[in-house]
């Protein structure tokens, strides 16, 4: 890194210290040595077969990038990007009413899918509860399952739905029930040479209803303290079958078997709901940690199970879930040239990309995050580094039409992509309506977080020309400001939307 870039980065770190309380980490060591944009599943499993533990598939990368930053993944030198492989982002249902999720299906894909919302609602709700829109645009359900944390939200409903995963390697194919997939905290039966290519589960029948409830320390961008998925098959308010799964309270997601058995052939009345919740609490084996005591978690298992069962009984289990959640995503972006370039390997080739309508070619930076590539190679310093963990949203950019956190995207993902940063929002000397509204409403204090807020606001107006107050709040859940109460920020975007619709 040049002396000038070091000084620039140090200046940003000092600014971050004033705005957030902690300097952003300076990562000078390469995060990986070789990066391949895979063109086919066959290419992926061939590389995995050759390199095994030294290679890792990357799709969203929202977990993997942090693991590499923190040194959790040792001995890893090769990343295999599967985001350009066709059809892996599809959600389908076959003739047997089995729903299939491809390896690239994101949390936002699930949250916005009519099929998932109507035939697998607990999964849609859990996917919507993950992180923030920028994280949900990158993070995949498959990646959530593979990370194997008992606090990961989508594992719980998929376990309740009776899901299976399909693993593929050069040795052949394995289909494994999710109930047999996990062996401990962040441990599974998946081998180093295998790729998860499909997630499948039966669609809910007309007589089945389900809910998902998450308890966390805040409403957005928070890991579960406790979560629960409940699926009941009902006839005349009598339970014909029950599936109750609990997250973040045992080393792996677990069924509350005694509670499930108790509910069979019983009316879903107050007395039975209370007793089933007590039995679910007994199935929990949580730990004490800085976020909550074991006793508190056990009690919350009882409470959220009771709430979930009551919501199903009363028919309001979808309360609080927006009918059209804000995704901060534009139309699907497809490029034939990107597909043709998908087999490229880095650092053997330059990263060729389009940023703010201008072509760039980078011969360095392949082993960095996209945030650092933009700032250090591209000298586009409007995109800020606040946390480098996908928490603050200061690094929000548009990648192929979707708002994402640049700090969690590998730099080579820019190859063949279209990127917009805050520098590209204005049209010459004419500012974007959100930029103008921020000035008019004084929606800036220290200013460090402002580019991220503006990017989220601008993408929101593409999705909803005149968003409601609630939709603005949804759009900003991934952006943090330590200076203000957000009132002027929300008002500025609201005003830009009002002018946009006139």
C-alpha positions in Angstrom: 0.0 0.0 0.0 1.4 3.4 -0.9 2.1 6.1 1.7 -0.7 8.3 0.3 -3.2 5.5 0.7 -2.0 4.8 4.2 -2.5 8.4 5.2 -6.0 8.4 3.6 -7.0 5.3 5.5 -5.6 6.7 8.8 -7.6 9.9 8.3 -10.8 7.9 7.7 -10.0 5.9 10.9 -9.7 9.0 12.9 -13.0 10.3 11.5 -14.6 6.9 12.3 -13.3 7.2 15.9 -15.2 10.5 16.3 -18.4 9.1 14.7 -18.7 5.5 16.0 -16.3 5.2 19.0 -13.9 2.6 17.5 -11.5 2.9 14.6 -12.0 0.7 11.6 -9.6 -2.2 11.3 -6.8 -1.9 8.8 -6.3 -5.2 7.1 -3.1 -5.3 5.1 -2.6 -9.0 4.8 -4.3 -10.8 1.8 -7.5 -12.5 2.6 -7.0 -15.2 -0.1 -4.5 -15.9 -2.8 -6.6 -17.3 -5.7 -10.2 -16.4 -6.7 -12.2 -18.2 -9.5 -15.4 -17.0 -11.0 -16.9 -20.4 -11.7 -18.9 -21.1 -14.8 -20.5 -24.4 -13.9 -21.2 -26.7 -10.9 -18.8 -29.2 -12.5 -16.0 -26.7 -12.3 -16.7 -26.0 -8.7 -16.7 -29.6 -7.5 -13.5 -30.3 -9.5 -11.7 -27.5 -7.7 -13.1 -28.6 -4.4 -12.0 -32.1 -5.1 -8.5 -31.0 -5.8 -8.0 -28.5 -3.0 -10.5 -29.7 -0.3 -9.9 -27.7 2.9 -7.8 -25.1 1.1 -10.8 -24.0 -1.0 -14.2 -22.6 -0.1 -17.3 -21.8 -2.1 -18.4 -18.1 -1.9 -21.9 -16.9 -2.8 -23.0 -14.1 -0.6 -19.9 -14.1 1.5 -21.5 -12.3 4.4 -20.3 -14.9 6.9 -17.1 -16.0 5.1 -15.6 -12.6 4.8 -15.9 -12.0 8.5 -14.4 -15.4 9.3 -11.4 -14.6 7.1 -11.0 -11.2 8.6 -11.1 -12.7 12.1 -8.8 -15.5 11.3 -11.4 -18.2 12.0 -10.7 -19.9 8.6 -7.1 -21.2 8.7 -5.3 -22.6 5.7 -7.8 -21.3 3.2 -6.2 -19.9 0.0 -8.8 -20.3 -2.7 -12.3 -18.9 -3.1 -14.7 -20.2 -5.7 -17.4 -17.6 -6.7 -20.6 -19.3 -7.9 -22.7 -16.2 -8.4 -22.4 -16.3 -12.2 -23.6 -19.9 -12.5 -27.0 -19.9 -14.2 -30.3 -21.0 -12.5 -28.9 -21.4 -9.0 -31.0 -18.4 -7.8 -34.3 -20.1 -8.6 -37.2 -20.9 -6.2 -39.4 -23.7 -7.7 -42.0 -26.2 -6.8 -42.2 -29.6 -8.5 -45.2 -31.7 -9.3 -45.0 -33.4 -5.9 -45.4 -30.0 -4.2 -41.8 -30.0 -3.1 -40.2 -26.6 -3.0 -36.6 -26.3 -4.1 -34.2 -23.5 -3.3 -31.0 -23.1 -5.4 -27.7 -22.4 -3.8 -27.9 -18.7 -4.7 -31.3 -18.0 -3.3 -30.9 -15.0 -1.0 -32.9 -14.1 2.1 -34.5 -11.3 0.2 -35.5 -13.7 -2.6 -37.4 -15.7 0.1 -38.9 -12.7 1.8 -40.2 -11.4 -1.5 -41.3 -14.7 -3.0 -45.1 -15.2 -3.3 -44.5 -19.0 -3.3 -42.5 -19.0 -0.1 -44.9 -16.5 1.6 -48.0 -18.6 0.8 -46.6 -22.2 1.0 -43.7 -21.8 3.5 -44.5 -18.7 5.5 -42.2 -19.4 8.5 -39.2 -19.4 6.1 -40.3 -16.1 4.5 -40.6 -14.5 8.0 -37.3 -15.8 9.2 -35.5 -14.6 6.0 -37.0 -11.1 6.5 -35.7 -11.1 10.0 -32.1 -11.6 8.9 -29.8 -8.6 9.1 -30.7 -5.7 6.9 -31.8 -5.3 3.3 -28.2 -5.0 2.1 -27.2 -8.2 3.9 -30.3 -10.0 2.7 -29.5 -9.0 -0.9 -26.2 -11.0 -0.7 -26.6 -13.5 2.1 -27.9 -16.9 0.9 -30.1 -19.4 2.7 -27.6 -22.1 1.7 -24.8 -20.1 3.3 -26.9 -19.7 6.4 -27.3 -23.4 6.7 -23.6 -24.2 6.0 -22.4 -21.8 8.7 -24.2 -24.0 11.1 -24.7 -21.6 13.9 -27.6 -22.5 16.2 -28.6 -18.8 16.2 -29.0 -18.6 12.4 -32.6 -17.8 11.7 -33.5 -19.8 8.6 -32.3 -23.2 9.9 -35.2 -23.2 12.5 -38.1 -23.0 10.0 -36.4 -25.3 7.5 -36.0 -27.9 10.2 -39.7 -27.5 11.1 -40.6 -27.9 7.4 -38.7 -31.1 7.2 -36.1 -29.9 4.7 -33.3 -31.8 3.2 -30.1 -30.6 1.5 -28.4 -32.1 -1.6 -24.6 -32.2 -1.5 -22.5 -32.8 -4.6 -18.9 -33.8 -5.1 -16.8 -35.7 -7.6 -17.7 -38.8 -5.6 -21.4 -38.4 -6.2 -24.5 -37.0 -4.7 -25.9 -37.1 -1.1 -29.3 -36.1 0.0 -29.4 -35.5 3.8 -32.3 -34.5 6.0 -31.5 -31.3 7.8 -32.3 -33.1 11.1 -29.2 -35.2 10.4 -27.0 -32.5 8.9 -25.7 -30.9 12.1 -23.2 -32.4 14.6 -22.6 -29.4 16.8 -22.0 -25.7 17.0 -20.8 -24.7 13.5 -20.3 -28.3 12.6 -22.0 -30.5 10.1 -21.6 -33.7 8.1 -20.7 -31.7 5.0 -17.2 -32.6 3.6 -14.6 -30.2 2.3 -15.0 -31.4 -1.3 -18.8 -31.0 -1.4 -21.1 -28.3 -2.7 -24.6 -27.7 -1.4 -26.6 -27.5 -4.6 -30.3 -27.7 -3.5 -32.5 -27.2 -0.4 -35.9 -29.0 -0.6 -38.9 -29.3 1.6 -42.7 -30.1 1.3 -44.9 -27.1 0.7 -47.4 -26.4 3.4 -50.8 -27.9 2.7 -54.1 -25.9 2.9 -54.7 -27.3 6.4 -51.2 -26.3 7.7 -50.4 -23.0 9.3 -47.0 -21.8 10.6 -45.2 -19.0 12.4 -41.7 -17.9 13.2 -40.8 -15.7 16.2 -37.5 -14.2 16.9 -36.3 -12.5 20.1 -33.2 -10.3 19.8 -31.7 -7.4 21.6 -33.0 -4.9 19.0 -35.4 -5.0 16.1 -32.9 -5.2 13.2 -29.3 -6.2 12.6 -29.3 -8.5 15.6 -28.5 -12.2 16.2 -31.3 -14.3 17.8 -31.3 -14.7 21.6 -34.0 -17.3 21.0 -36.1 -18.1 18.0 -38.9 -20.7 17.3 -40.7 -22.0 14.3 -44.1 -23.7 14.7 -46.1 -25.6 12.0 -49.4 -27.1 12.8 -51.8 -29.2 10.7 -55.3 -28.3 12.0 -58.8 -29.6 11.5 -61.7 -27.8 13.4 -59.0 -26.3 15.7 -57.7 -29.8 16.6 -54.0 -30.4 16.0 -53.4 -33.3 13.7 -49.6 -32.8 13.6 -47.2 -30.4 15.1 -43.6 -29.3 14.4 -41.9 -27.0 16.9 -38.3 -26.2 16.5 -36.1 -24.0 18.7 -33.0 -22.0 17.8 -30.1 -20.5 19.8 -31.0 -22.6 22.9 -29.1 -25.9 22.2 -25.9 -26.7 20.3 -28.0 -27.5 17.2 -31.5 -26.5 16.2 -33.8 -28.9 18.1 -37.4 -30.2 18.0 -39.5 -29.7 21.2 -40.6 -33.3 20.9 -42.7 -33.5 24.1 -44.6 -30.4 23.2 -45.2 -31.7 19.7 -46.5 -35.0 21.0 -48.7 -33.3 23.6 -50.5 -31.2 21.1 -51.6 -34.2 18.9 -55.4 -34.7 18.7 -55.9 -31.8 21.2 -57.8 -28.5 20.7 -55.7 -25.4 20.4 -57.2 -23.8 23.4 -55.6 -21.6 26.1 -54.9 -24.5 28.5 -53.2 -26.6 26.0 -51.2 -23.7 24.6 -49.8 -22.9 28.0 -48.9 -26.5 28.7 -47.2 -27.0 25.3 -45.2 -23.9 25.9 -44.0 -25.2 29.3 -42.9 -28.5 27.6 -41.1 -26.5 24.9 -39.2 -24.6 27.6 -38.0 -27.9 29.0 -36.5 -28.9 25.7 -34.2 -25.8 25.8 -30.6 -26.2 27.1 -29.2 -22.6 26.6 -26.0 -21.1 28.0 -25.2 -17.9 29.9 -23.4 -15.3 27.8 -23.1 -11.5 27.6 -26.3 -11.2 25.7 -28.5 -13.1 28.1 -28.7 -15.7 30.9 -29.7 -19.3 30.4 -32.7 -18.8 32.7 -33.9 -15.8 30.7 -33.6 -17.7 27.4 -35.6 -20.7 28.8 -38.3 -18.4 30.0 -38.4 -16.6 26.6 -38.7 -20.0 24.8 -41.9 -20.5 26.8 -43.1 -17.0 26.0 -42.5 -17.1 22.2 -43.8 -20.6 21.9 -47.0 -19.5 23.6 -47.2 -16.4 21.4 -46.7 -18.4 18.2 -49.3 -21.0 19.1 -51.8 -18.2 20.1 -51.1 -16.4 16.8 -51.9 -19.5 14.8 -55.0 -20.1 16.8 -56.2 -16.5 16.2 -55.2 -16.5 12.6 -52.8 -13.5 12.9 -49.4 -15.3 12.6 -48.5 -13.0 9.7 -49.0 -9.8 11.7 -46.0 -7.5 11.5 -44.8 -8.9 8.2 -45.1 -6.4 5.4 -47.1 -7.6 2.4 -44.4 -6.2 0.2 -41.1 -5.9 2.2 -38.5 -3.4 1.1 -35.7 -5.2 -0.7 -33.5 -2.4 -1.9 -33.1 -4.3 -5.1 -33.8 -3.3 -8.7 -34.7 -5.4 -11.6 -32.7 -8.6 -12.1 -29.4 -7.7 -13.8 -28.1 -10.1 -16.5 -25.2 -9.6 -18.8 -24.0 -12.1 -21.4 -20.5 -10.6 -21.2 -20.4 -11.3 -17.5 -21.4 -15.0 -18.1 -18.7 -15.3 -20.7 -16.1 -13.9 -18.3 -17.2 -16.1 -15.5 -14.4 -18.6 -15.8 -11.7 -16.0 -15.1 -9.2 -16.6 -12.4 -7.6 -13.9 -10.3 -4.8 -12.6 -10.0 -4.1 -14.1 -13.4 -6.4 -11.5 -15.0 -7.3 -7.9 -14.3 -10.6 -7.1 -12.6 -12.6 -5.3 -15.3 -15.7 -3.5 -14.2 -18.0 -0.5 -14.7 -18.3 2.0 -11.9 -20.6 5.0 -12.2 -20.8 4.4 -16.0 -17.0 4.4 -16.5 -14.9 1.3 -17.3 -12.1 0.4 -14.9 -9.4 -2.2 -15.1 -7.6 -3.2 -11.9 -4.4 -5.2 -11.9 -4.2 -5.3 -8.1 -6.7 -5.6 -5.2 -8.0 -9.1 -6.1 -7.3 -10.3 -2.5 -9.3 -7.4 -0.8 -12.9 -6.6 -0.2 -14.8 -4.5 -2.7 -14.8 -1.6 -0.3 -11.0 -1.5 -0.2 -10.8 -1.9 -4.0 -13.1 1.0 -4.5 -11.3 3.2 -2.1 -7.6 2.2 -2.6 -7.5 1.2 -6.3 -10.4 3.2 -7.6 -9.8 6.3 -5.3 -13.6 6.5 -4.8 -13.5 7.5 -1.2 -17.2 8.5 -0.9 -17.9 5.0 0.2 -16.9 4.8 3.9 -15.6 2.1 6.2 -17.3 2.3 9.5 -17.3 -1.2 11.0 -16.1 -3.5 8.2 -18.5 -6.1 9.5 -21.8 -5.3 7.7 -23.3 -3.6 10.7 -23.2 0.2 10.0 -24.1 0.6 6.3 -21.6 3.3 5.7 -20.2 1.3 2.7 -23.5 0.8 1.0 -23.2 0.7 -2.8 -25.3 -0.7 -5.7 -23.9 -4.0 -7.2 -25.7 -5.1 -10.3 -28.8 -3.1 -9.2 -28.9 -4.2 -5.6 -27.9 -2.3 -2.5 -25.1 -4.2 -0.7 -22.4 -3.7 2.0 -19.2 -3.4 0.0 -17.2 -4.5 3.1 -18.6 -8.0 2.8 -18.1 -8.4 -1.0 -14.9 -9.9 -2.4 -13.3 -7.5 -4.8 -13.2 -9.9 -7.8 -17.0 -10.0 -7.7 -16.7 -6.6 -9.4 -15.4 -8.3 -12.5 -18.0 -7.9 -15.3 -20.4 -6.1 -12.8 -22.0 -2.7 -12.8 -21.4 -0.7 -9.7 -22.8 2.6 -8.5 -21.2 4.5 -5.6 -22.3 7.8 -4.0 -20.1 9.6 -6.5 -22.3 8.3 -9.3 -25.7 9.4 -8.0 -25.6 13.0 -9.2 -26.2 13.9 -12.9 -23.3 16.2 -13.5 -23.9 19.2 -11.3 -27.5 18.2 -10.6 -27.8 16.3 -7.3 -30.0 13.3 -6.7 -33.3 14.2 -5.1 -32.3 12.4 -1.9 -29.0 14.4 -1.8 -30.9 17.6 -2.2 -33.4 16.7 0.5 -30.6 15.9 2.9 -29.2 19.4 2.4 -32.5 21.1 2.7 -33.5 19.3 5.9 -30.0 19.4 7.5 -30.0 15.6 7.7 -26.3 15.6 8.4 -24.2 16.0 11.5 -20.7 14.5 11.5 -21.5 13.3 7.9 -19.6 10.0 8.0 -22.7 7.8 7.7 -24.4 10.1 5.2 -23.2 8.4 1.9 -24.7 5.1 3.1 -28.0 6.7 4.1 -28.2 8.5 0.8 -27.5 5.3 -1.2 -30.2 3.4 0.7 -32.7 6.3 0.3 -32.0 6.5 -3.5 -32.5 2.8 -4.0 -35.7 2.9 -2.0 -37.1 5.6 -4.3 -36.4 3.3 -7.3 -38.4 0.6 -5.5 -41.2 2.8 -4.1 -41.5 6.3 -5.7 -43.4 7.6 -2.7 -42.6 5.4 0.3 -44.5 5.4 3.5 -42.8 6.2 6.8 -42.7 2.5 7.7 -41.1 1.6 4.3 -38.4 4.3 4.9 -37.7 2.7 8.3 -37.4 -0.7 6.7 -35.0 0.7 4.1 -32.7 2.3 6.7 -32.5 -0.7 9.1 -29.0 -1.4 7.8 -27.7 2.1 8.3 -26.5 3.4 11.6 -26.0 7.0 12.7 -24.4 7.7 16.1 -25.1 11.5 16.0 -28.8 11.8 15.6 -32.3 10.4 16.2 -32.9 9.8 12.5 -35.8 12.2 12.4 -34.3 14.5 9.8 -32.9 11.6 7.8 -36.3 10.0 7.5 -38.0 13.3 6.8 -35.5 14.1 4.0 -36.2 10.8 2.3 -40.0 11.3 2.8 -39.8 14.7 1.3 -37.7 13.4 -1.7 -40.4 10.8 -2.3 -43.2 13.3 -2.1 -41.5 15.5 -4.7 -40.7 12.4 -6.8 -44.4 11.5 -7.1 -45.5 15.1 -8.1 
